[in-house]
Amino acid sequence: MKELFPLHVEQFRTLNISKELHNTSIYQEGYEHFHIHKLEEVKAHLITNGEIHRKAIPDFIYLTKGRIKRNINLNSYEIKAPSIFIAQAYSIISNKNLSDDVEGFYCHFSPNFIADTLKTPSVFKEFHFLKSNVNPVLTLNSSDLAFYKSAMNQLHNDYRSKHSNREKILFHQLLTLLFRLKSLWDLPNSNESISIKYEKLLSLHFPEWTTVQEYADALNISANHLNKTVKAETGKSASSFIKETTLLYAKVLLNENEMTPVAAISDYLKFSESSHFIRFFKKQTGKTPRQYRDE
């Protein structure tokens, strides 16, 4: 199936920072696989109007002061300092609010920046917290706070430097940082509730899986049991989660792929006919996909 999302690393500037910063000294020349900025320098330019976008690569925010509200897929998170917040690759993100006093660092990087040097086929296997099946928020204690503040400052200083070995230095510093985070981040809990397991599967497998039955099969339970259990635990049925995720993906695809026909988006989301997709979208939003795209 053709990938409709923009997944090239070179495009990630446009997904998080407003266009007026793209060609400024904020971004160091020659770096399309790693960037780090001070939040206080770019906070006014981060997309915070609730606009949704799908990330091609992981990013993390190290928050030393203030708070940020961020949505990932169907979940909303209130991040309070001191903490680190990971947005896993391929997540659907919207930055809802940044407090006026926010300080810290905003870093994004290509998995290939790590994988090519480590000779590993999957950075996500090595660093489990970069996948979408873990809690993205890590609250730091006072001793961790001092270390990560120093490490992020050093990363930022080296990123801004003109050192001839800057890329190698940044790689080893980032790798050290990721291994330290790996030791702090909890591994997925095998005793999690069915609804949590279901939501994680949804974030990993949608839109390849679009029916409750497919997720139920992965959990070794019946579709009816999955619907009832998720409803009892969350107040929404499993099918409702699929419907909400479908709408979220549809909005992203319409926003970020202006030249992609509505029929292609319908096909990507597994609708049997584009007319079914149009009716679904209008029922949920009150607008046709074309009207939503033209706003």
Backbone as CSV, one residue per row, in Angstrom:
resi,resn,N_x,N_y,N_z,CA_x,CA_y,CA_z,C_x,C_y,C_z
1,MET,0.838,-1.204,0.000,0.000,0.000,0.000,0.871,1.252,0.000
2,LYS,0.554,2.204,-0.838,1.339,3.424,-0.920,1.203,4.232,0.361
3,GLU,2.349,4.718,0.881,2.340,5.523,2.103,1.908,6.949,1.765
4,LEU,0.847,7.414,2.403,0.327,8.742,2.101,0.888,9.822,3.009
5,PHE,1.486,9.419,4.112,2.026,10.396,5.040,3.400,10.867,4.592
6,PRO,3.785,12.111,4.888,5.155,12.554,4.618,6.096,11.936,5.642
7,LEU,6.962,11.047,5.193,7.816,10.321,6.118,9.302,10.624,5.939
8,HIS,9.640,11.462,4.959,11.040,11.761,4.764,11.551,12.647,5.895
9,VAL,12.732,12.338,6.384,13.301,13.089,7.495,13.430,14.565,7.146
10,GLU,13.711,14.866,5.876,13.892,16.252,5.471,12.638,17.092,5.687
11,GLN,11.494,16.430,5.865,10.238,17.154,5.998,9.863,17.457,7.439
12,PHE,10.649,17.001,8.413,10.128,17.105,9.766,10.110,18.516,10.312
13,ARG,10.869,19.437,9.720,10.784,20.819,10.185,9.354,21.333,10.068
14,THR,8.728,21.052,8.929,7.413,21.613,8.643,6.335,21.070,9.562
15,LEU,6.621,19.968,10.249,5.591,19.343,11.073,5.550,19.892,12.497
16,ASN,6.579,20.636,12.915,6.624,21.048,14.307,6.975,22.510,14.532
17,ILE,7.716,23.101,13.603,8.158,24.473,13.769,7.589,25.303,12.637
18,SER,7.120,26.516,12.955,6.500,27.338,11.927,7.513,27.759,10.865
19,LYS,7.011,28.063,9.682,7.853,28.223,8.498,8.859,29.355,8.623
20,GLU,8.549,30.387,9.417,9.464,31.523,9.481,10.812,31.176,10.113
21,LEU,10.893,30.014,10.766,12.160,29.612,11.376,12.969,28.645,10.520
22,HIS,12.408,28.157,9.431,13.049,27.063,8.698,14.414,27.419,8.133
23,ASN,14.604,28.638,7.712,15.864,29.027,7.093,16.667,29.994,7.964
24,THR,16.454,29.923,9.259,17.190,30.792,10.170,18.310,30.012,10.832
25,SER,19.095,30.718,11.637,20.242,30.093,12.312,19.815,29.110,13.396
26,ILE,18.514,29.067,13.730,18.023,28.077,14.691,18.393,26.677,14.215
27,TYR,18.269,26.454,12.902,18.609,25.159,12.328,20.028,25.200,11.779
28,GLN,20.843,24.283,12.219,22.221,24.209,11.759,22.296,23.562,10.386
29,GLU,23.052,24.138,9.492,23.169,23.617,8.139,23.765,22.207,8.144
30,GLY,23.296,21.397,7.203,23.841,20.052,7.059,23.224,19.026,7.981
31,TYR,22.220,19.448,8.766,21.612,18.518,9.712,20.139,18.344,9.398
32,GLU,19.822,17.211,8.789,18.430,16.853,8.559,18.103,15.562,9.311
33,HIS,18.963,15.162,10.227,18.717,13.942,10.995,18.734,14.186,12.491
34,PHE,19.121,15.391,12.904,19.180,15.689,14.337,19.099,17.190,14.546
35,HIS,18.181,17.606,15.437,18.090,19.012,15.826,17.743,19.106,17.306
36,ILE,18.296,20.106,17.957,17.952,20.372,19.348,17.868,21.872,19.540
37,HIS,16.825,22.327,20.219,16.596,23.749,20.438,16.168,23.973,21.883
38,LYS,16.432,25.162,22.371,15.895,25.544,23.673,14.420,25.903,23.496
39,LEU,13.593,25.357,24.363,12.156,25.610,24.256,11.837,27.102,24.323
40,GLU,12.558,27.819,25.181,12.270,29.238,25.352,12.588,30.041,24.088
41,GLU,13.421,29.478,23.197,13.758,30.162,21.953,12.752,29.878,20.838
42,VAL,12.097,28.727,20.895,11.198,28.346,19.799,9.748,28.182,20.227
43,LYS,9.447,28.409,21.510,8.094,28.111,21.995,7.020,28.912,21.264
44,ALA,7.366,30.140,20.861,6.375,30.958,20.169,6.103,30.443,18.764
45,HIS,6.975,29.576,18.280,6.866,29.103,16.912,6.466,27.639,16.815
46,LEU,6.361,26.966,17.956,5.842,25.608,17.929,4.369,25.655,17.567
47,ILE,3.920,24.677,16.838,2.510,24.623,16.453,1.686,24.283,17.688
48,THR,0.929,25.262,18.197,0.186,25.038,19.439,-1.294,25.393,19.301
49,ASN,-1.769,25.496,18.079,-3.170,25.848,17.881,-4.069,24.628,17.769
50,GLY,-3.513,23.469,18.163,-4.296,22.251,18.097,-4.220,21.553,16.763
51,GLU,-3.454,22.103,15.805,-3.318,21.462,14.499,-2.656,20.099,14.657
52,ILE,-3.228,19.098,14.054,-2.701,17.744,14.183,-1.773,17.420,13.024
53,HIS,-0.774,16.614,13.315,0.150,16.166,12.285,0.709,14.817,12.695
54,ARG,1.137,14.040,11.730,1.718,12.738,12.024,3.227,12.826,11.892
55,LYS,3.923,12.435,12.924,5.373,12.545,12.935,6.000,11.391,12.161
56,ALA,7.108,11.679,11.494,7.838,10.624,10.814,8.922,10.041,11.702
57,ILE,9.323,10.789,12.714,10.473,10.407,13.542,10.168,10.693,15.004
58,PRO,10.940,10.125,15.932,10.721,10.420,17.351,11.177,11.835,17.711
59,ASP,10.587,12.393,18.738,11.152,13.587,19.345,11.005,13.470,20.852
60,PHE,11.730,14.266,21.572,11.496,14.336,23.009,11.688,15.750,23.508
61,ILE,10.902,16.075,24.501,10.959,17.362,25.174,11.486,17.137,26.588
62,TYR,12.540,17.845,26.929,13.048,17.832,28.301,12.589,19.135,28.939
63,LEU,11.661,19.034,29.858,11.018,20.202,30.444,11.617,20.502,31.818
64,THR,12.260,21.658,31.953,12.863,22.049,33.230,12.007,23.052,33.990
65,LYS,11.084,23.701,33.270,10.229,24.692,33.913,8.940,24.824,33.130
66,GLY,7.827,25.028,33.858,6.546,25.236,33.217,5.803,23.938,32.931
67,ARG,4.859,24.016,32.007,4.048,22.850,31.656,3.633,22.918,30.195
68,ILE,3.367,21.760,29.644,2.938,21.629,28.251,1.790,20.634,28.203
69,LYS,0.781,20.938,27.419,-0.288,19.988,27.162,-0.136,19.505,25.734
70,ARG,-0.070,18.173,25.577,0.181,17.585,24.272,-0.714,16.365,24.077
71,ASN,-1.279,16.228,22.904,-2.075,15.055,22.569,-1.260,14.108,21.698
72,ILE,-1.307,12.820,22.035,-0.711,11.788,21.197,-1.808,10.781,20.877
73,ASN,-2.081,10.628,19.587,-3.171,9.764,19.145,-4.453,10.164,19.872
74,LEU,-5.074,9.277,20.631,-6.339,9.610,21.293,-6.157,10.031,22.740
75,ASN,-4.915,10.150,23.198,-4.650,10.459,24.602,-4.101,11.866,24.776
76,SER,-4.474,12.503,25.892,-4.008,13.847,26.211,-3.107,13.784,27.448
77,TYR,-1.991,14.524,27.398,-1.017,14.500,28.489,-0.709,15.920,28.942
78,GLU,-0.716,16.109,30.241,-0.295,17.367,30.860,1.102,17.128,31.413
79,ILE,2.097,17.749,30.809,3.493,17.520,31.186,3.933,18.647,32.105
80,LYS,4.391,18.289,33.289,4.852,19.279,34.258,6.331,19.068,34.535
81,ALA,7.057,20.161,34.649,8.482,20.071,34.956,8.679,19.555,36.383
82,PRO,9.773,18.801,36.610,10.771,18.347,35.637,10.384,16.993,35.050
83,SER,10.423,16.884,33.754,10.054,15.626,33.117,10.593,15.566,31.689
84,ILE,10.578,14.361,31.143,10.921,14.138,29.749,9.716,13.503,29.081
85,PHE,9.399,14.001,27.913,8.219,13.529,27.189,8.638,13.048,25.809
86,ILE,8.376,11.778,25.523,8.720,11.183,24.236,7.488,11.134,23.333
87,ALA,7.626,11.641,22.126,6.607,11.434,21.097,7.158,10.404,20.133
88,GLN,6.587,9.224,20.163,7.127,8.127,19.373,6.904,8.348,17.882
89,ALA,7.768,7.749,17.083,7.632,7.855,15.633,6.275,7.330,15.186
90,TYR,5.709,7.999,14.177,4.441,7.638,13.554,3.223,7.938,14.430
91,SER,3.431,8.678,15.534,2.300,9.111,16.345,1.624,10.318,15.689
92,ILE,0.340,10.483,15.997,-0.381,11.686,15.583,-0.359,12.650,16.762
93,ILE,0.196,13.836,16.528,0.501,14.787,17.592,-0.287,16.069,17.412
94,SER,-0.694,16.671,18.516,-1.108,18.074,18.504,-0.618,18.714,19.792
95,ASN,0.077,19.832,19.641,0.544,20.599,20.793,-0.555,21.575,21.169
96,LYS,-1.146,21.395,22.337,-2.329,22.161,22.697,-2.003,23.458,23.428
97,ASN,-0.975,23.417,24.293,-0.708,24.593,25.108,0.681,24.522,25.714
98,LEU,1.380,25.644,25.729,2.650,25.791,26.440,2.512,26.957,27.396
99,SER,2.903,26.773,28.650,2.836,27.869,29.608,3.854,28.938,29.241
100,ASP,3.604,30.177,29.664,4.474,31.296,29.311,5.891,31.137,29.864
101,ASP,6.019,30.405,30.961,7.332,30.283,31.608,8.087,29.018,31.194
102,VAL,7.626,28.350,30.129,8.208,27.067,29.760,9.690,27.206,29.397
103,GLU,10.488,26.260,29.910,11.916,26.203,29.599,12.331,24.753,29.465
104,GLY,13.383,24.524,28.708,13.885,23.170,28.526,14.453,23.008,27.141
105,PHE,14.361,21.791,26.605,14.934,21.497,25.299,13.949,20.670,24.471
106,TYR,13.991,20.921,23.171,13.158,20.188,22.227,14.091,19.532,21.222
107,CYS,14.071,18.203,21.155,15.022,17.469,20.334,14.283,16.482,19.439
108,HIS,14.653,16.418,18.163,14.102,15.396,17.272,15.222,14.844,16.409
109,PHE,15.096,13.555,16.082,16.175,12.886,15.371,15.633,11.726,14.540
110,SER,16.390,11.363,13.534,16.035,10.215,12.699,16.530,8.928,13.345
111,PRO,15.700,7.883,13.391,16.181,6.591,13.898,17.401,6.089,13.132
112,ASN,17.492,6.447,11.848,18.647,6.009,11.058,19.953,6.595,11.556
113,PHE,19.871,7.756,12.207,21.055,8.374,12.792,21.699,7.434,13.801
114,ILE,20.862,6.638,14.483,21.349,5.663,15.452,21.551,4.303,14.794
115,ALA,20.577,3.853,14.035,20.581,2.483,13.507,21.764,2.214,12.584
116,ASP,22.101,3.178,11.734,23.176,2.951,10.764,24.518,2.722,11.443
117,THR,24.744,3.421,12.543,26.018,3.282,13.242,26.027,2.074,14.160
118,LEU,24.881,1.789,14.765,24.793,0.630,15.661,24.696,-0.687,14.895
119,LYS,24.446,-0.589,13.585,24.270,-1.782,12.753,23.100,-2.633,13.263
120,THR,22.033,-1.954,13.645,20.851,-2.651,14.126,19.688,-2.372,13.186
121,PRO,18.858,-3.355,12.876,17.735,-3.115,11.974,16.609,-2.313,12.611
122,SER,16.580,-2.254,13.944,15.470,-1.581,14.608,15.925,-0.863,15.866
123,VAL,15.957,0.456,15.787,16.226,1.267,16.978,15.117,1.073,17.998
124,PHE,13.894,0.827,17.530,12.746,0.697,18.427,12.822,-0.581,19.258
125,LYS,13.493,-1.581,18.754,13.699,-2.797,19.528,14.740,-2.568,20.620
126,GLU,15.762,-1.802,20.295,16.814,-1.503,21.270,16.327,-0.551,22.348
127,PHE,15.548,0.457,21.947,15.057,1.469,22.882,13.530,1.398,22.909
128,HIS,13.005,0.613,23.826,11.578,0.309,23.849,10.709,1.539,24.052
129,PHE,11.238,2.564,24.713,10.424,3.736,25.031,10.182,4.626,23.804
130,LEU,10.830,4.335,22.688,10.575,5.069,21.457,9.405,4.488,20.682
131,LYS,8.838,3.398,21.169,7.672,2.791,20.541,6.406,3.313,21.202
132,SER,5.290,3.084,20.540,4.028,3.644,21.031,3.307,2.737,22.012
133,ASN,4.034,1.811,22.629,3.369,0.937,23.608,3.873,1.183,25.020
134,VAL,4.377,2.399,25.280,4.809,2.752,26.635,4.249,4.118,26.998
135,ASN,4.219,4.388,28.301,3.844,5.720,28.780,4.894,6.717,28.309
136,PRO,4.501,7.782,27.598,5.504,8.690,27.026,6.128,9.669,28.015
137,VAL,5.625,9.718,29.251,6.098,10.713,30.213,6.979,10.071,31.272
138,LEU,8.156,10.657,31.485,9.072,10.220,32.526,9.306,11.394,33.478
139,THR,8.854,11.262,34.716,9.068,12.293,35.721,10.436,12.100,36.366
140,LEU,11.185,13.175,36.476,12.556,13.091,36.966,12.655,13.494,38.428
141,ASN,13.546,12.793,39.170,13.847,13.232,40.531,14.983,14.243,40.479
142,SER,15.377,14.777,41.638,16.351,15.866,41.678,17.714,15.464,41.131
143,SER,18.144,14.234,41.408,19.453,13.804,40.920,19.432,13.602,39.408
144,ASP,18.336,13.026,38.879,18.209,12.862,37.437,18.137,14.223,36.738
145,LEU,17.447,15.164,37.382,17.274,16.495,36.809,18.622,17.149,36.533
146,ALA,19.533,17.066,37.497,20.851,17.690,37.335,21.621,17.068,36.182
147,PHE,21.584,15.728,36.077,22.327,15.060,35.015,21.776,15.424,33.643
148,TYR,20.446,15.323,33.473,19.875,15.541,32.155,19.953,17.002,31.727
149,LYS,19.910,17.906,32.690,20.081,19.317,32.346,21.482,19.555,31.795
150,SER,22.482,18.962,32.438,23.861,19.090,31.977,24.040,18.428,30.608
151,ALA,23.462,17.229,30.436,23.608,16.499,29.179,22.945,17.237,28.027
152,MET,21.764,17.799,28.257,21.064,18.499,27.194,21.748,19.812,26.845
153,ASN,22.280,20.486,27.849,23.043,21.703,27.582,24.256,21.396,26.708
154,GLN,24.934,20.290,27.019,26.107,19.914,26.236,25.719,19.559,24.803
155,LEU,24.628,18.811,24.650,24.138,18.484,23.309,23.850,19.752,22.510
156,HIS,23.172,20.687,23.156,22.808,21.931,22.480,24.044,22.734,22.107
157,ASN,25.023,22.825,23.012,26.253,23.573,22.730,27.028,22.964,21.566
158,ASP,27.104,21.620,21.546,27.834,20.959,20.469,27.096,21.078,19.139
159,TYR,25.769,21.048,19.197,24.965,21.233,17.988,25.212,22.609,17.377
160,ARG,25.400,23.613,18.239,25.617,24.976,17.768,27.066,25.256,17.396
161,SER,27.961,24.330,17.717,29.390,24.553,17.478,29.748,24.317,16.015
162,LYS,30.994,24.653,15.669,31.508,24.427,14.314,32.608,23.366,14.322
163,HIS,32.616,22.533,15.332,33.659,21.524,15.480,33.634,20.564,14.286
164,SER,34.819,20.213,13.787,34.895,19.347,12.602,34.333,17.955,12.849
165,ASN,34.348,17.499,14.100,33.822,16.179,14.451,32.458,16.267,15.132
166,ARG,31.745,17.335,14.849,30.489,17.588,15.548,29.498,16.443,15.404
167,GLU,29.367,15.892,14.197,28.378,14.834,13.977,28.689,13.606,14.827
168,LYS,29.952,13.203,14.904,30.333,12.052,15.720,30.099,12.324,17.195
169,ILE,30.427,13.535,17.621,30.218,13.913,19.023,28.734,13.857,19.373
170,LEU,27.893,14.429,18.511,26.453,14.435,18.763,25.889,13.023,18.788
171,PHE,26.345,12.178,17.872,25.866,10.805,17.841,26.151,10.098,19.157
172,HIS,27.380,10.163,19.646,27.746,9.450,20.874,27.041,10.035,22.095
173,GLN,26.842,11.335,22.095,26.108,11.943,23.217,24.644,11.522,23.201
174,LEU,24.033,11.515,22.024,22.637,11.089,21.922,22.490,9.627,22.304
175,LEU,23.412,8.803,21.858,23.357,7.380,22.175,23.476,7.151,23.679
176,THR,24.389,7.862,24.330,24.538,7.760,25.790,23.250,8.174,26.484
177,LEU,22.648,9.250,26.001,21.404,9.739,26.582,20.296,8.701,26.452
178,LEU,20.176,8.081,25.284,19.128,7.087,25.065,19.319,5.854,25.946
179,PHE,20.558,5.417,26.112,20.802,4.261,26.982,20.487,4.590,28.441
180,ARG,20.762,5.806,28.873,20.413,6.199,30.238,18.899,6.257,30.423
181,LEU,18.206,6.776,29.418,16.746,6.811,29.492,16.167,5.402,29.502
182,LYS,16.778,4.513,28.756,16.323,3.127,28.712,16.342,2.499,30.098
183,SER,17.336,2.840,30.889,17.452,2.269,32.235,16.408,2.837,33.192
184,LEU,15.840,4.004,32.862,14.848,4.637,33.734,13.417,4.317,33.326
185,TRP,13.205,4.109,32.029,11.843,3.919,31.534,11.362,2.501,31.827
186,ASP,10.174,2.405,32.366,9.606,1.089,32.681,9.312,0.319,31.407
187,LEU,9.555,-0.982,31.443,9.169,-1.857,30.351,7.653,-2.051,30.352
188,PRO,7.071,-2.347,29.201,5.632,-2.608,29.159,5.217,-3.678,30.161
189,ASN,4.093,-3.479,30.797,3.596,-4.376,31.844,2.707,-5.453,31.226
190,SER,3.100,-6.716,31.421,2.313,-7.822,30.844,0.971,-7.995,31.550
191,ASN,0.795,-7.367,32.724,-0.452,-7.493,33.482,-1.407,-6.327,33.246
192,GLU,-1.165,-5.557,32.206,-2.016,-4.418,31.909,-3.434,-4.881,31.565
193,SER,-4.384,-3.968,31.747,-5.775,-4.290,31.453,-5.957,-4.485,29.953
194,ILE,-7.051,-5.135,29.606,-7.352,-5.394,28.197,-7.488,-4.088,27.423
195,SER,-8.107,-3.079,28.014,-8.307,-1.817,27.293,-6.988,-1.133,26.973
196,ILE,-6.029,-1.180,27.898,-4.721,-0.574,27.653,-3.986,-1.333,26.557
197,LYS,-4.033,-2.664,26.635,-3.405,-3.469,25.582,-4.055,-3.186,24.237
198,TYR,-5.369,-3.027,24.244,-6.091,-2.751,23.004,-5.673,-1.402,22.411
199,GLU,-5.600,-0.371,23.247,-5.209,0.953,22.765,-3.794,0.950,22.196
200,LYS,-2.914,0.168,22.799,-1.542,0.098,22.298,-1.487,-0.631,20.956
201,LEU,-2.270,-1.693,20.843,-2.344,-2.391,19.568,-2.908,-1.474,18.485
202,LEU,-3.888,-0.670,18.852,-4.505,0.250,17.906,-3.482,1.258,17.386
203,SER,-2.656,1.775,18.289,-1.651,2.754,17.881,-0.575,2.129,17.010
204,LEU,-0.347,0.828,17.185,0.693,0.144,16.412,0.218,-0.360,15.055
205,HIS,-1.061,-0.769,14.966,-1.504,-1.513,13.777,-2.537,-0.813,12.907
206,PHE,-3.118,0.279,13.379,-4.038,1.018,12.525,-3.219,1.797,11.488
207,PRO,-3.635,1.842,10.216,-4.882,1.374,9.616,-4.791,-0.013,8.970
208,GLU,-3.692,-0.748,9.225,-3.636,-2.115,8.695,-4.778,-2.952,9.254
209,TRP,-5.081,-2.769,10.546,-6.217,-3.454,11.173,-7.299,-2.416,11.428
210,THR,-8.478,-2.653,10.908,-9.561,-1.680,11.072,-10.826,-2.283,11.672
211,THR,-10.762,-3.546,12.088,-11.945,-4.183,12.673,-11.647,-4.635,14.099
212,VAL,-12.689,-4.668,14.906,-12.554,-5.143,16.279,-12.073,-6.589,16.302
213,GLN,-12.514,-7.359,15.335,-12.149,-8.776,15.293,-10.638,-8.961,15.178
214,GLU,-9.978,-8.146,14.386,-8.526,-8.279,14.212,-7.792,-8.034,15.531
215,TYR,-8.231,-7.057,16.287,-7.599,-6.763,17.577,-7.950,-7.833,18.607
216,ALA,-9.180,-8.318,18.552,-9.594,-9.387,19.456,-8.771,-10.643,19.214
217,ASP,-8.528,-10.950,17.949,-7.715,-12.120,17.614,-6.307,-11.985,18.196
218,ALA,-5.741,-10.776,18.127,-4.395,-10.551,18.659,-4.362,-10.716,20.171
219,LEU,-5.492,-10.452,20.826,-5.591,-10.559,22.282,-6.149,-11.921,22.723
220,ASN,-6.442,-12.788,21.752,-6.972,-14.129,22.032,-8.296,-14.105,22.793
221,ILE,-9.147,-13.156,22.420,-10.488,-13.091,23.007,-11.479,-12.855,21.870
222,SER,-12.784,-12.949,22.170,-13.789,-12.707,21.142,-13.988,-11.202,20.948
223,ALA,-14.484,-10.832,19.788,-14.756,-9.421,19.512,-15.805,-8.874,20.473
224,ASN,-16.812,-9.689,20.786,-17.850,-9.269,21.717,-17.271,-9.000,23.106
225,HIS,-16.377,-9.876,23.561,-15.742,-9.703,24.871,-14.866,-8.454,24.880
226,LEU,-14.152,-8.213,23.786,-13.300,-7.022,23.715,-14.149,-5.758,23.778
227,ASN,-15.242,-5.714,23.036,-16.115,-4.544,23.056,-16.668,-4.290,24.455
228,LYS,-17.166,-5.349,25.087,-17.761,-5.196,26.415,-16.734,-4.801,27.465
229,THR,-15.547,-5.397,27.411,-14.512,-5.115,28.402,-13.990,-3.687,28.261
230,VAL,-13.722,-3.274,27.028,-13.234,-1.915,26.801,-14.294,-0.899,27.221
231,LYS,-15.558,-1.201,26.942,-16.659,-0.320,27.340,-16.727,-0.191,28.860
232,ALA,-16.575,-1.316,29.562,-16.639,-1.303,31.030,-15.474,-0.541,31.636
233,GLU,-14.291,-0.615,31.007,-13.094,-0.001,31.573,-12.923,1.463,31.182
234,THR,-13.463,1.856,30.026,-13.213,3.217,29.534,-14.475,4.035,29.305
235,GLY,-15.612,3.373,29.237,-16.849,4.076,28.918,-17.118,4.145,27.426
236,LYS,-16.177,3.645,26.609,-16.347,3.617,25.157,-16.082,2.207,24.659
237,SER,-16.788,1.817,23.622,-16.582,0.487,23.060,-15.304,0.463,22.234
238,ALA,-14.827,-0.753,21.967,-13.639,-0.905,21.127,-13.891,-0.329,19.733
239,SER,-15.084,-0.512,19.228,-15.408,0.017,17.898,-15.391,1.547,17.884
240,SER,-15.738,2.170,19.014,-15.687,3.632,19.101,-14.255,4.146,18.993
241,PHE,-13.320,3.410,19.597,-11.915,3.793,19.491,-11.455,3.743,18.038
242,ILE,-11.892,2.731,17.308,-11.521,2.618,15.891,-12.117,3.775,15.100
243,LYS,-13.362,4.118,15.404,-14.010,5.224,14.711,-13.266,6.538,14.966
244,GLU,-12.886,6.804,16.224,-12.173,8.034,16.568,-10.793,8.071,15.903
245,THR,-10.136,6.923,15.873,-8.815,6.866,15.244,-8.929,7.082,13.746
246,THR,-9.955,6.516,13.129,-10.182,6.715,11.695,-10.370,8.188,11.385
247,LEU,-11.151,8.875,12.198,-11.388,10.307,11.983,-10.102,11.106,12.164
248,LEU,-9.319,10.756,13.166,-8.060,11.446,13.421,-7.119,11.297,12.231
249,TYR,-6.989,10.075,11.732,-6.130,9.844,10.573,-6.662,10.579,9.348
250,ALA,-7.961,10.575,9.166,-8.553,11.252,8.007,-8.217,12.735,8.019
251,LYS,-8.310,13.367,9.174,-7.995,14.794,9.276,-6.539,15.069,8.942
252,VAL,-5.650,14.211,9.454,-4.222,14.391,9.163,-3.956,14.235,7.675
253,LEU,-4.504,13.209,7.091,-4.282,12.965,5.661,-4.820,14.113,4.812
254,LEU,-5.958,14.646,5.164,-6.526,15.753,4.409,-5.712,17.021,4.593
255,ASN,-5.189,17.259,5.797,-4.397,18.454,6.074,-3.037,18.424,5.392
256,GLU,-2.383,17.275,5.433,-0.973,17.216,5.050,-0.745,16.702,3.633
257,ASN,-1.773,16.284,2.968,-1.625,15.727,1.622,-2.657,16.370,0.702
258,GLU,-2.469,17.654,0.432,-3.478,18.431,-0.279,-3.727,17.935,-1.697
259,MET,-2.721,17.303,-2.293,-2.862,16.847,-3.673,-3.351,15.398,-3.772
260,THR,-3.467,14.738,-2.624,-3.919,13.341,-2.635,-5.434,13.286,-2.798
261,PRO,-5.947,12.558,-3.765,-7.399,12.477,-3.956,-8.094,11.892,-2.724
262,VAL,-9.314,12.354,-2.490,-10.105,11.833,-1.377,-10.298,10.332,-1.528
263,ALA,-10.423,9.862,-2.743,-10.608,8.427,-2.981,-9.395,7.630,-2.510
264,ALA,-8.201,8.177,-2.666,-6.987,7.481,-2.218,-6.940,7.418,-0.696
265,ILE,-7.373,8.477,-0.041,-7.426,8.485,1.420,-8.457,7.483,1.908
266,SER,-9.584,7.435,1.232,-10.625,6.467,1.561,-10.093,5.047,1.462
267,ASP,-9.350,4.776,0.410,-8.782,3.443,0.209,-7.764,3.125,1.300
268,TYR,-6.935,4.091,1.656,-5.918,3.906,2.691,-6.564,3.539,4.029
269,LEU,-7.713,4.135,4.297,-8.411,3.893,5.563,-9.367,2.701,5.490
270,LYS,-9.297,1.955,4.409,-10.007,0.686,4.236,-11.519,0.835,4.063
271,PHE,-11.974,1.975,3.536,-13.381,2.096,3.182,-13.595,1.404,1.841
272,SER,-14.695,0.677,1.713,-14.949,-0.058,0.474,-15.280,0.870,-0.682
273,GLU,-15.872,2.011,-0.388,-16.204,3.008,-1.398,-15.891,4.396,-0.844
274,SER,-15.447,5.295,-1.708,-15.147,6.657,-1.246,-16.405,7.360,-0.761
275,SER,-17.559,6.990,-1.312,-18.820,7.589,-0.853,-19.088,7.238,0.605
276,HIS,-18.685,6.029,1.024,-18.848,5.639,2.428,-17.960,6.498,3.327
277,PHE,-16.749,6.771,2.867,-15.830,7.617,3.630,-16.374,9.035,3.748
278,ILE,-16.901,9.557,2.658,-17.447,10.920,2.679,-18.608,11.014,3.651
279,ARG,-19.503,10.025,3.632,-20.638,10.030,4.566,-20.156,9.920,6.003
280,PHE,-19.187,9.047,6.246,-18.627,8.891,7.587,-18.039,10.214,8.077
281,PHE,-17.237,10.856,7.249,-16.566,12.082,7.657,-17.567,13.206,7.924
282,LYS,-18.572,13.321,7.051,-19.563,14.381,7.236,-20.408,14.142,8.481
283,LYS,-20.706,12.883,8.777,-21.482,12.580,9.981,-20.710,12.964,11.237
284,GLN,-19.383,12.774,11.219,-18.573,13.058,12.394,-18.234,14.541,12.551
285,THR,-18.101,15.257,11.436,-17.618,16.646,11.495,-18.616,17.683,11.010
286,GLY,-19.658,17.238,10.294,-20.603,18.182,9.708,-20.118,18.758,8.392
287,LYS,-18.945,18.284,7.909,-18.367,18.789,6.666,-17.926,17.619,5.806
288,THR,-17.935,17.834,4.512,-17.358,16.830,3.620,-15.831,16.924,3.712
289,PRO,-15.123,15.881,3.296,-13.658,15.982,3.290,-13.139,17.164,2.487
290,ARG,-13.751,17.457,1.370,-13.308,18.589,0.544,-13.516,19.913,1.278
291,GLN,-14.682,20.059,1.947,-14.934,21.287,2.699,-13.930,21.439,3.844
292,TYR,-13.631,20.337,4.512,-12.652,20.386,5.596,-11.278,20.763,5.080
293,ARG,-10.877,20.223,3.964,-9.563,20.503,3.380,-9.464,21.955,2.908
294,ASP,-10.546,22.504,2.411,-10.522,23.857,1.837,-10.576,24.953,2.892
295,GLU,-10.798,24.602,4.148,-10.910,25.642,5.194,-9.576,26.337,5.422
